[in-house]
Amino acid sequence: MTDERASGEGGDGASEAQNFYGRWARLYDTIATLPGIGSWRERAIEGLALSPGDTVVEMGCGTGANLPYLREAVGSEGTIVGVDFTRGMLDRARKRIAAAGWTNVHLVHGDATAPPIERADAVLASFVVGMLADPAAVVEDWLALVRSDGRVALLDATRSTRTSAKPLDAAFRLFVAASAPPTRQLHYSTPPWKPLDERVTAARRPLEERAEDYDSTEFALGFVRLASGRVP
Ligand SMILES: C[S@@+](CC[C@H](N)C(=O)[O-])C[C@H]1O[C@@H](n2cnc3c(N)ncnc32)[C@H](O)[C@@H]1O
């Protein structure tokens, strides 16, 4: 089942992001499914502590790179809902669902900042909160829709604070500049990795303050961060 809802605004830069991801969905999917990234995805989904039969919502599900791991965790009796506002990304996710023959994985064309879902056992957002204008408020809303004892996990790429990662910092900045919509500029008044870092930090705050069992881990020399917690 695919629910074709109208997409919301999703904060500033939403249509730019939709154009960007719509155009690059295929390439994005190739990168998003590289084997090394799969291990971060697995860890993020472990952070949700899902059980068979659970309902899990993935905000900004993109091409559905997390769906196999989520499906594995909730089984055929669970429910997975992927929300995304870019049709091209959802088209790829839809193909993945059809190829696997999953009947309990649903896609919603909608805005993760105003999710059209009332209740879930868990919420996942991977590589998404850095695109939100007010990530802390949005994560508050996600926490509110998760049942008591359910979990929220956020997986993100940011600049690393580790000394050992310094030589790779320039490469990371280049990657962010190339992959953050729009990609036209050569000079930025605010370089895109700055708001990315700030937004990822802001998104984690409500989780850190409100969730129990808050857990935070880093991968890839600190360039990738996972945060998860249980809703009280
Ligand atoms: C970098 S991709 C990540 C996709 C997927 N979560 C993954 O891990 O591969 C970001 C995705 O978030 C979606 N997105 C960003 N802001 C959104 C919003 N407010 N509502 C719905 N989708 C959003 C984009 O359309 C894009 O598909």
The ligand as a Gaussian input file, in Angstrom:
#p B3LYP/6-31G(d) Opt

LIG

0 1
 C       20.025000      12.162000       2.933000
 S       18.465000      11.475000       2.531000
 C       18.347000      10.125000       3.728000
 C       17.462000       9.006000       3.243000
 C       17.415000       7.775000       4.146000
 N       16.933000       8.104000       5.462000
 C       18.761000       7.109000       4.247000
 O       19.243000       6.893000       5.356000
 O       19.336000       6.772000       3.201000
 C       17.340000      12.646000       3.235000
 C       15.899000      12.327000       2.885000
 O       15.065000      13.064000       3.767000
 C       13.975000      13.561000       3.022000
 N       13.448000      14.711000       3.775000
 C       14.130000      15.797000       4.216000
 N       13.313000      16.621000       4.891000
 C       12.087000      16.043000       4.876000
 C       10.818000      16.421000       5.397000
 N       10.641000      17.556000       6.064000
 N        9.782000      15.589000       5.193000
 C        9.937000      14.436000       4.507000
 N       11.098000      14.035000       3.977000
 C       12.175000      14.821000       4.164000
 C       14.550000      13.877000       1.656000
 O       13.548000      13.914000       0.668000
 C       15.509000      12.708000       1.475000
 O       14.857000      11.621000       0.856000

